[in-house]
Amino acid sequence: MNTVATDIAADQGPTASGRLTRLARSSVGQKAVMATTGVILSGFVLGHMAGNLNAFRGAEAMDAYGRALRFVPEALWVVRVVLLVAVVLHIWAYLALTRKSLAARATDYRVVAHRESTFASRSMRYTGPLLLVFIVYHLLHLTTGTVHPDFVEGGVYHNLVIGLRVVPVALFYLVAMAALGFHLFHGVWSMFQSVGLSQPRYDSFARRLATVFTLVVVAGFAAIPISVLAGILR
């Protein structure tokens, strides 16, 4: 009886969970995870940047924006969980693909010629960890107030300005935004290849989109600490 059941299961082929496992272990599946989570995270940073620009409308507008985010706590937690899962999967897919790349090239090349790569792509191994450290610090700084010099619950504008008046902190934010720029540029550009839409290296829609998207996001984020240091936001 057990033999018959085993033969029937074998004839039916792999289960859905088995196919999903094989897909997750494949380069195609891991690139798809990278692309999908990249879209989610890119959409978040764009929306977060746009929300931060309320600071230029004044303290009342910025605080109102903060209250709006907390208006439905359940929805806010859903967003946080989705973002956390996206970050974890993004890191997992990157590490898995990197491991396969290193395994495929057991010995290093004697001469390294970066003909098909860019500085943005070569720096991903550095910008990724730096951004992870920044995210943790940013949450402790402006979300929980753990490392903030004068945190006021609900005082979004106050917390932003006071927190970024500390020059080393503002400079760290700017360095992190530069890292975000390189990471976004390569991520958006390579996303097209990850989903099977091959693009020429130069003069392509992917390159133009990556450039514009990166400039908008980085400029919007960087404007905040620069304006605080310059005394425009106070």
Secondary structure, 3 states (H helix, E strand, C coil): CHHHHHHHHHHHCCCHHHHHHHHHHCHHHHHHHHHHHHHHHHHHHHHHHHHHHHHHHCHHHHHHHHHHHCCCHHHHHHHHHHHHHHHHHHHHHHHHHHHHHHHHCCCCCCCCCCCCCCHHHHCHHHHHHHHHHHHHHHHHHHHCCCCCCCCCCCCHHHHHHHHHCCHHHHHHHHHHHHHHHHHHHHHHHHHHHHCCCCCCCCCCHHHHHHHHHHHHHHHHHHHHHHHHHCCCCC
